[in-house]
């Protein structure tokens, strides 16, 4: 059976390992949150660009409808 001193030494070593693991995980979590912030910003930018494209498509749809109406009117009268 291990002496009290050996058991304390073993516990200290295990604690040091666990402390290292926790620090590493803390750094990983911080990096994850930083990346999530970056992704959130990129999604916001993509959303804005999508909205602008949607507005352009809507405008083109209006123009297309106007042209279709003019062509229909022209061929009906011809």
VMD Tcl script that draws the C-alpha trace (Angstrom):
set ca {
  {0.00 0.00 0.00}
  {1.22 3.49 -0.90}
  {2.36 5.79 1.83}
  {0.49 8.97 2.62}
  {3.26 10.97 0.95}
  {3.01 8.90 -2.25}
  {-0.75 9.27 -2.35}
  {-0.51 13.05 -1.88}
  {2.10 13.20 -4.66}
  {-0.18 11.16 -6.92}
  {-3.14 13.45 -6.16}
  {-1.04 16.54 -6.92}
  {0.01 15.07 -10.25}
  {-3.59 14.18 -11.13}
  {-4.70 17.68 -10.12}
  {-1.98 19.24 -12.29}
  {-3.11 17.18 -15.27}
  {-6.76 18.08 -14.71}
  {-5.85 21.74 -14.34}
  {-3.98 21.60 -17.66}
  {-6.96 19.95 -19.34}
  {-9.36 22.56 -17.96}
  {-7.15 25.42 -19.15}
  {-6.92 23.87 -22.60}
  {-10.68 23.41 -22.74}
  {-11.17 27.00 -21.61}
  {-8.99 28.20 -24.48}
  {-10.89 25.99 -26.91}
  {-14.22 27.38 -25.69}
  {-12.93 30.95 -26.09}
  {-11.86 30.17 -29.67}
  {-15.26 28.64 -30.40}
  {-17.03 31.79 -29.18}
  {-14.71 33.99 -31.27}
  {-15.50 31.90 -34.33}
  {-19.22 32.04 -33.58}
  {-18.99 35.84 -33.42}
  {-17.25 35.85 -36.82}
  {-19.88 33.52 -38.29}
  {-22.66 35.71 -36.89}
  {-21.13 38.79 -38.53}
  {-20.78 36.94 -41.84}
  {-24.38 35.75 -41.70}
  {-25.50 39.33 -41.09}
  {-23.56 40.46 -44.14}
  {-24.99 37.62 -46.23}
  {-28.50 38.52 -45.04}
  {-28.02 42.13 -46.09}
  {-26.72 41.10 -49.51}
  {-29.63 38.68 -49.92}
  {-32.09 41.46 -49.11}
  {-30.52 43.72 -51.75}
  {-30.64 40.93 -54.33}
  {-34.26 40.23 -53.44}
  {-35.11 43.90 -53.98}
  {-33.40 43.84 -57.39}
  {-35.30 40.71 -58.42}
  {-38.55 42.36 -57.34}
  {-37.73 45.43 -59.48}
  {-36.93 43.23 -62.46}
  {-40.22 41.41 -61.95}
  {-42.11 44.71 -62.08}
  {-40.31 45.71 -65.29}
  {-40.95 42.28 -66.81}
  {-44.65 42.54 -65.98}
  {-44.80 46.00 -67.55}
  {-43.11 44.76 -70.72}
  {-45.40 41.74 -70.87}
  {-48.45 43.98 -70.55}
  {-47.15 46.25 -73.33}
  {-46.46 43.30 -75.62}
  {-49.88 41.79 -74.92}
  {-51.51 45.13 -75.67}
  {-49.46 45.52 -78.87}
  {-50.29 42.06 -80.22}
  {-53.94 42.35 -79.25}
  {-54.27 45.60 -81.17}
  {-52.31 44.34 -84.18}
}
mol new
graphics top color blue
foreach p $ca { graphics top sphere $p radius 0.5 }
foreach p [lrange $ca 0 end-1] q [lrange $ca 1 end] { graphics top cylinder $p $q radius 0.2 }
display resetview
